[in-house]
Amino acid sequence: MIVCCCNAIRETEVRDAARTGACTVGQVYARKGCKVKCGSCLPFARAIIAEELDAIAANPAKVAA
């Protein structure tokens, strides 16, 4: 699923970035070499990042493996 139409960023890319240390939307976009443009993606991107960070907090051993 596309999260950001302006930059063609997919949900999987946001999740992967969050799993590898990105904690903010800005950090995710920086890893993709772009910036937020219109901002309509922000709520969805933040929710995805929060889900991934919660999953990491709930099961840190899985992330470390």
C-alpha positions as CSV (number, residue, x, y, z in Angstrom):
1,M,0.0,0.0,0.0
2,I,1.2,3.5,-0.8
3,V,1.6,5.7,2.3
4,C,3.0,8.8,0.5
5,C,1.8,9.5,-3.0
6,C,4.1,12.5,-3.3
7,N,7.2,10.5,-2.8
8,A,5.9,7.0,-3.7
9,I,6.7,5.5,-0.3
10,R,5.1,2.2,0.5
11,E,3.9,0.9,3.8
12,T,6.6,-1.8,3.8
13,E,9.3,0.8,3.4
14,V,8.0,2.8,6.4
15,R,7.8,-0.4,8.5
16,D,11.3,-1.5,7.5
17,A,12.7,1.9,8.4
18,A,11.0,1.9,11.8
19,R,12.3,-1.6,12.4
20,T,15.8,-0.4,11.8
21,G,15.7,2.6,14.0
22,A,13.7,5.4,12.5
23,C,11.4,6.8,15.2
24,T,9.9,9.8,13.3
25,V,8.4,10.4,9.9
26,G,11.3,12.8,9.2
27,Q,13.8,10.0,9.8
28,V,11.9,7.6,7.6
29,Y,11.7,10.1,4.8
30,A,15.4,11.0,5.2
31,R,16.3,7.3,4.8
32,K,14.4,7.5,1.5
33,G,16.3,10.6,0.4
34,C,13.2,12.8,0.4
35,K,11.0,15.1,2.6
36,V,7.3,15.3,3.4
37,K,5.6,17.4,0.8
38,C,1.8,17.8,1.2
39,G,1.6,16.2,4.6
40,S,-1.5,14.1,4.0
41,C,0.5,11.0,4.7
42,L,1.6,12.0,8.2
43,P,-1.2,10.4,10.3
44,F,-0.8,7.1,8.5
45,A,3.0,7.1,8.5
46,R,3.0,8.0,12.3
47,A,0.5,5.2,13.0
48,I,2.7,2.6,11.1
49,I,5.8,3.8,13.0
50,A,4.0,3.6,16.3
51,E,2.8,0.0,15.5
52,E,6.4,-1.1,14.7
53,L,7.9,0.6,17.8
54,D,5.2,-1.0,20.0
55,A,5.9,-4.4,18.5
56,I,9.6,-4.0,19.1
57,A,9.0,-2.9,22.7
58,A,6.7,-5.9,23.3
59,N,9.2,-8.4,21.9
60,P,12.8,-7.0,21.9
61,A,14.3,-10.5,21.7
62,K,12.8,-11.0,18.3
63,V,14.3,-7.8,17.0
64,A,17.8,-8.7,18.4
65,A,17.8,-12.1,16.7
